[in-house]
Amino acid sequence: MDRREFLKKCVAYGTAAVGATLLRPIEQILAAPLDTAPDLVAVMGGRPADLFDAGIAALGGMRAFVISGQTVAIKPNISWSSPPERGATTNPELIRRIVEHCREAGAKRVYVFDNTISSWQACYRETGAEAAAKAAGAQMAPAHSTGYYHKAAIPGAKVLKEALVHELVLEADVLINVPILKHHSSTRMTAALKNLMGVVWDRQFYHYSGLSQCIAEFPLLRKPTLNVIDAYTVMTSGGPQGSSYRAALELRKMQILSADIVAADAAASRVLGHAPEDIQYISLASDLRLGQKDLSSLKIKRITL
Amino acid sequence: MKKSGSASRPIHLGGIRRILGTVFLLLFTYGFLGWGTLSRTLASLLSKIQLGPILLKFLDEGFGGGAFFVAILILGSTALFGRWYCAFLCPLGTVQQMVSPRRMVQGGRLFRDSTVDAWIRYGTVGLVAVLLLGGRASGWGITPIGLNLLDPYGLLGRILRDLIFPILVFLNWLLFLVGRVFELYVPLFSYKPDLPVFFTTFLVGGSWIVLSRKRSRVYCGSLCPVGTFLGLCGWASPYRIQIEPKDCTHCGICVTTCPTGALRKEPSGKVLLDVDRCVLCMHCVEACPKGALRYGRGNRQTKTLSPSRHPRKGRQWEETPISPLHSRRYFLGKVARLSSGLVAYLSLTAIGGAVTYGLAPEQFLLRKRAQGPSGKPNLPSTPPGSLGIDRFTSLCISCHLCVSHCPTGVLSPSLFEYGIKGLFQPVLDYKRGFCEYTCTRCGEVCPTGAILPLSVESKKTVQIGRVKFEQERCVVITQGTICGACAEVCPTHAVGMVPYRNGLDIPTTDNALCVGCGSCEHACPVPRKAIFVEGVVVHGTAEVRKPLYTRPREPVKKEFPF
């Protein structure tokens, strides 16, 4: 990708993002009576891979999100080098099944990546993400060096006006956000919106300039095509790392799927026992018209396996 | 006179030296610059048979440890066969051999005058020995400064890590750019530039290479304390280069090929061998057009004989004794030179020591990071397993092997963080990274025992520093926003969040749990860190609390909460 092409893409994505934000209400009004697909699917009572099979089927299958020949970037939360049963990182079974669905839908290339907090090789390996991704035919993309990041202007942002963003977020046709739901010591909860902090280079800027505001503003650049929140093993305290004596886990065996990142997080906040309004960044993102935090106005499909 | 050992074709020792030396150098380079378990295993194996680290380890372990036996093996075999170590095991020697010229006028000697040269050689060894033993006895943690600067293993380690590795990083970057054209992801090396150390190594390494290009193994001949020490051990070795007087034509070719200046041609034409300088490279054996030189055992009949021309008697033979004890004059001469060098440097050391200890303030010995609120000095943190600053600085040889293998880059070469006595010794720089909670690599690879190996479980109990929180700099107070970057990354809950006001949480610290990993300091977004680690002189013990919940709980209500 040369500079010109890159700039073009930046402008294109920027415009698209702004356009999407502006069009959203009209689109919803027009689509609501005709569209039979649910806004949000919640699945419960099975292994992560089975939950995904059921959930994606209810959303019309992966072909509703991935067109043959496209490149897909999958962003799990694999920030800590801890095994899946510790509930700090996205379940590798789920990553594997998502990659498989993408391949079946005809994706040309599937990348899995995360700007990890612990050393990246250890995280990729210990979380099982690397093995799962490779087994299903995806490539683990590195994200540990500033060389993979490009400066992007974030349209309509007040604080996070620009950021160094991983090139896959700027380039891939499809972005699938696959966070794990956890307690978080800073923001009380981490799921879909907070997970996108792992695609930017300078996280300290977020903390220094207003954490909730930056988290809420980032999707103005690009909203994920699909959000899949892993709530199988849920860390209810001692998060996000869960290595201290205070960590507590609950086996919720749940999964939340939605193209609406705010709605997905609003539902996830309920799983942790919060109201969506309790989480600052959900309210802020809703104010930015990035999605619907009011669950009662959404068409939710609940599936119990 | 009987001629022995010429009937059978001699083994091509020079070729063996080249092959083994090169293989060893390549493995060594891989151990330093590679990644993964293989690289680490290789590095820790190879570096543990390097004499500099072995001597330090022996000082720490005493006679019971493995280092003593390896030292006895190396020194004993040197007493028999000469400085074979320099030819085969020393990777720096191999590098020097590679960049050396084939012929030179004054190879291997800093000064042509052998007395001056002896002063430098034995003086260097004396200085290193005095610092090693005296520093150890004083308990000031000043032991290895001489060895730090001059040990060939440490020098090569620094050249590999601080000079060659950045160059590889640049090449890796080029490869990465090529990979992008083909939509391939080439992983970039993690490297945090360290310009002062890069340029220092560039200067030291660069001048070393320039010197080697001109004078060949002048480092091995005139400066290397390990080489000179081995030379003293192998002074009377029965196996050595032998000059067959009948075949020697005094052409002097052997003298011009000798990389350490071990062969000398006297004005009379006599060729003499300084056994303690000879590194058994076999250049002279290969170069002699008459085949008059060979490596082998001398005996009564075939003592090293040096041909000379007597003004009147013409060609005749003079004996160069194989053992100093065979010639009183030779022996006394050596002793005189040795002791004069030692005496001179002992007095220099005494003066230097007096200046360092007596006149210089403590800050000069151990520079401190100013990070406290009132500019209060802060001690540097040493790696877990080093037990404390003084022990660490008294044992570390500054080879930077741990720096090479540190996954987060927190271990960085220092310049003056430990004062002049600890030049180049690694320090934990929390600006660059943090000490990974479950990582024990630095102790795995450390060859001197400066960083002792730890199990993951015992590492979790080692407190290398203590956390300090300066509330007035925290963004929660100064900006009134939520942050908690420190508590998020803390692996032990030594940093936690407690309610502050307006629904905000503020960090709170508990030093009973703190391991001093610096995750909080690294993550703190404020330029002048609101939370940081204060180094400790001696490492403490961190409490490991039992988890409140050992297994995941089943949810009470198995239904959707929305």
Interface residues (C-beta under 8 A of the other chain):
Chain A: M1 A42 M44 G45 S81 G87 R109 Y111 I117 S118 S119 W120 Q121 A122 Q139 A141 P142 H144 S145 G147 Y148 H184 S185 S186 T187 R203 Q204 F205 Y206 H207 Y208 S209 G210 L211 S212 Q213 T233 G238 P240 Q241 S243 S244 Y245 R246 A247 A248 L249 E250 L251 R252 M254 A266 A267 R270 V271 G273 Q280 L295 I300 R302
Chain B: W35 W173 F176 R180 E183 Y185 P187 L188 S190 P407 T408 E436 Y437 T438 C439 V475 Q479 T481 I482 C483 G484 A485 A487 E488 V489 C490 P491 T492 H493 G496 M497 D505 L513 A523 P525 V526 R545 K546 P547 L548 Y549 R551 P552 R553 E554 P555 K558 E559 F560 P561 F562
